[in-house]
Amino acid sequence: MGGLVFIIGTALLALFAYFLVGDSSPNANNQKAEIALKGPNFTTQIIILKNNRFDDDVSVIDRFMHGAEKPYDYYPIMDAVVVPEGIEVTTHYNQKKIIKTTDLYNELTAKDLTPHLKSQKFWLGTDRYGRSISSRLILGIRISLLVGLLAVIISLFVGTIIGAVGGYFGGWVDRVVMYMINVMWSIPTLLLVFAIVLAFGRGLGVIFLAVGLTMWVDVARIVRGQVKKIKEEQFVQAAKSMGVREYNILFRHILPNIIGPILVIAAANFATAILIEAGLSYLGFGVRPPTPSIGNMLNEHYGYAITGKPVLALVPAVTIMLMVLSFNLLGSGLRDVFDVKDGGK
C-alpha cells in the first residue's frame, strides 16, 4: 500500500507538473547564473521585469503539456533602492546595477518597491545553471513515468499476443515462439536498447519504443505458461466442444483468467523501464537536454557528491530508488493478492 500511495502521488505530481512547479517555463529551463549551486531552502528576492518572450495565445493544453513563459521575468537580487533613474539593485555578485523604469513590469510609483519585488524559495536549491532543482525533478519524474507507461503498454501488447498464441496452439507455433524468446534473452537488454536508439536516433518516442520492444520477453514467457495450463481446464474443453472459435476462447475466456500474473509482470516491467530510461539518460543516450530527466540530472551533478554539495546528486538518485522500490513493492503486493506462482515452462 505504501508503494501504491507513493506511485499515485508521484503520478498526480507529474500529471499537473507545470501547474505545481515554481518554474513553469518550458522544461523548467530558466537559468540564473547568479544563484547557481545554492542549497536547499534557498530564498532570494527577485525583481519583476518585462518579458518579451511571453505568448498570450498559448492554450491551456499547451501549458499543461509543455509549460509556457510567464508575462514577466525575474532577476535575483540581494537588495534594492529607488534612484532617479529607476531602481538600483545589489546582485548576488555584490555588484550595483541600475534597472530603468522602462524595463520594469509595472510602472514605478514614488518609492514603493512592493509591485516590483517578490520572494522566491527554491526548496531543493539550484543546479549549476541556476535552475530550480525541484521543478526539474518533478518534470523528470513525468518523463520517467511516461516512458515507463508507454513501454509497459508496448511490452504487454506484444508479449501477451506472442505468448498466448504460442501457449494455446503449441506445436511448431510454440517452438517458434520459444526460439524468439531464447534469442531475445541472449541479448543484454541495455545493449539492445542502445542499438535501437543508435539506429533510429535519440528522442522520447524512440526510447519508450526501444524499451518496450526489449521487455516483452518476460511477459510472453509468463503468458505462455499460464495459457498452457488453463487451456486444459474443463471450461475451455467445453467451449471447444460447443464449437466456439479459437480466438474467442483465447481472448475472451483464457486471457481474462490470467490478468493477475499479467499485472504482476507489468509492475516489474515498469520498474525496469524507469531504470533503463534513467541509465540511458545518464550515459547520454536518453532525451536531449534541456528536457529534464532524472538520469540527466544525475549525470550533470554526480561529481558534486564529494565536493560538499551532495544534495545535487542524492536527490535524483534517491528519487529513482524510491520509484523503483515502489513498483517492486506493488508487484509483490499484487502477487500476494492474486496468489501468483511462476507459470513459465
N, C-alpha and C positions, 0 to 999 in steps of 0.2 A: 504493500500500500504506500509505503514511503517513496518507493521508486515511481509509482504511478502518479502520486501527487507532484513530485518534482518534474516529471515529464509534462504533465498538464500545465504546471506553472511556467516552465520554460517555453512551451508551445504558445501559450497566450502572450507571453512576453515578446516572443519572436513575431507573432502574427500582427500585433499592434506596435511594432518596434518604433516606427517613425513618429507615432503619436506619444511615445513614452520617453524617448531618449532626449538628453539635453541638447545634443547637436542633431537636428533633423535635416541637415543638408544631405544631398546625395552621398551615400557611402560614409556619412559622418566624417567627411574629409576636410573639415575646417581647420586648417593649420595655423597655429600661432606660435612662432619660434620663441617668443618672449617668455612663454610659460612651459617650455619643454621640460620633460623629466621631473615633474612635480609629484609629490607623494599623495597618498590617499587623503581625502577630505580637504584637498587644497581649495581655498576660496580666494577669489580676487575681485576687485572692482573692474567693471567694464564700462566703456563709454560708447554710446549708441551713435553710429554713423550711417550715412546713406548707403544703400546697396543698389548699384546699377544692374546687378545680375538677377534681380527679382522678376519673376514672370507671374503675373496675376492670372494668367489663363490656365495654369496647371490645375487639372481636375482632381477631385478627391481620390479617385482610383490611382492616379499617378503619384499623388502624395503618399497614399497607402503603400504602394509597391516600391517606389524609388525615392521618396522624400522630395523636398523642394527647398529652394533658398527662401530665407525669411526676407521681409521687406526692409530689413536693416542689417547692418554688420556690426560687429563689436570689436573693440580694441582694448585689450587688457592693460590696466594701469595700476599704479600704486597710490597716486594722489592727483587731485585736480583743483585748479583755482581759476576764477574768471579774470580775464585780462581784456583790455580794449580790443585786441584783435580776435578774441574768441575765448578759448579755454586752453590754459597751459597745463599740460599733464606731465606727470613723472612716470616714466616707463619702468618696466621691471629690470631694465639695464641701468637704472639710476640716471637716465638722461631726460632733459627737459625738451618738450616738443609742443609747438603751438598748433592747435586744431582750429581752423577757421569756422566761423559761424555758418558759412555756406555748406560745409561738409557735415554738419550735424543733421540727425534725422528729424529732430524737432527744432522749431525756432527758439533761439536763446532769448530768454526774458530776464532782464536785470541780472541778478547774481544767483538765480535759482538753478542749481545743477540737477535737481531731482529728476526732471524728464530725460536727462541725458546719461545718468549713471544708474547702474544696476550692480547687484552682487551675484556672482555665479560660482557654484560649487562643483568641483569635479570629484565625485565620490570615490573613484579608484585612481585618481591622479591623471596625469597626461603622459603620452608617449614621447619619443624623441623628436617628433614633429609638432608637438604641442596640441595633439588631438585628444579628445576625451576617450579614455580607455573604456569606461563603462558603456558609452554609446556604441563604440566599435565592437565591443564584446557582445552586446545584445544583437547587433546586426550579424556578427559572426555566427552566433547560435542559430539565427534564422537560416543562414547558408547551410550549416551542418544538418539541421533538421530537414530542410528542403531536399538536399542531396540524399539523405537517408530515406526519406519518404518515397521519393521517385525511384530510387534504386531498389527498395524493397518491393514496390509495386511491379517493377520490371522482373525482378527475380522470382516473385510469386507467380506471375503470369506465365513466364517461360518454364520455370521448374515444375509447376503444377501440371501443365499440359503434357510436358515430356514424361514426367514420372507417372502420371495417371495412364497415359497411353501404353507405356512400357509394362506397367504392372498389370493392367487389365487384359491386354491382348496376349502377352507372353510371347513365346517362340522367338522367331527371328527379330520381331519388333523389339522385344525386351533385350535381346543380345545387342542390337544396335544402340539402344538407349544406354546400356551398361558400358559399351565401348566409348560412347561420347562422355559419360561421366568419368570414366577412368582417365581418358585423355585430358579432360579439363583438370582433374585432380593432380595430374603430373606436372602442371604448370603452376609455379607460385603465383598467388593471387595478385600481389603487388606488382610483380614483373609484367603480368598480363595487362593490368590496368595501365602501367607505364607505356606498354606497346600500343594500346588503343589510343591513349592521349597523344603520343608522339605521331601516330598515323593520321589522326583527324584534327589535331590542334587543341590548344587549351581553350577551355570555355566551360561554363556551368553545365550546359546541355551534354557535352561530351563526357564530362566527369560522371554525372549520375548514370548515363548510359553505359559507360565503361564499368562502373562499379556494379550495376545491376546485372550486366551480362557475365560477370565473374562470380556471382553469388547464387546462381540458380541451381548449382550442382547439389548443394545440401538439401534444398527444397525438393528437387527431383528424387533424391535418394529416399528421403522420408516419405514422400507421397507414394513412390513406387512400392515401398514395403507395406504401407498401410493399405493400399489398394489390393495388393496380392493377398492380404489377409482377409479383408472384408468381402472380396468377390466370392469367397467360399461360403458366406453366410446364407442362411435359408431364404431370407427375403430377396436376395439377389437371384438365387436359383429360381424362386417363384416368379420373379419378374421376367426372367428368360423364358420360362415355360409358358408364360402368357403372351409371348411374342412382342414384349417391349423392345424398342430399338436400342441398339448398343449404346449410342451416345446419350440417350435418355437415362439408361441405367447408370452410366458412368458419372454424368454431370448432375443428375437430379436425385440419385439415390445413394451413390457411394461417396462422392466428394463432400456433401453436407455432413457426413458422419465422421470425417477426418478433419473437421475445422479446428479442433483442439491442437493437434500436432502442427498444423499449418501456422496457427497464431504463435505458438512457441518458437518455431524456427524464424518467423517474421521478426519477433522481438530480438532474437540473437543476431539476425542479419542487420537489423537497424543499428545495433551497437557496432558491428563490424564496419558498416558503411561510414559511420561517423569517424571511426579510427582511420579508415583508408583515406577519406577526404582530408582529414587533418594531416595525415602523413604526406599526401600529395602536395598540399599547400606548403607544408614545412620544407619540403625538398624543392619547391619552386615549380611544380608541375600542376598546381591547382588553379584556382581562379586568379585572374590577373589583378594586381594592385591598381588602383586604390580600393578595390572591392574588399571589404573586411572579411577575414576568415580567421578562425581560431588558430589554424596552422600557420597562417601568415604572421599573426601577432606573436606566436611563439618563436618563429624564425627570426623576426626582427629584433626581439628583445631577450633571447635566451642568454646572451652574453652578459646582461646586467644582473644575472642571478648571483654572480660572485663579485660584483663591483659596488655593493651597497644599496642596490635598488632591486631586491628580489621580487617585489610585487609585480613588476613588469613581466616577469617570466612565470611566476607562480599562478597568477590569475588565469591565463588561458590554459595552463597545464591542469590546474585543479578543475576548471570547467569541463574539459574533455573527460577527466577521470570521473566526475560526478555523472555526466551524461551517459557514459558507457556503463558505469555501475548501475544506474537507474534502469536501463534497458535490460541488463542482465538479471537484475532482481525481478523485474516484471516478467521476464521469461521464466524464471524459476517459479514465481507465483502462479503463472498460467499452467506450468507443468504440474504443479500440485493440484490445481483446480480441476484440470481435465484428466488427471492421473495418466499422464502420457509416458509411455515407455518407447525406447528406440525401436522403430519398426523397420529399420533398414535391413535388408538381407542381401 
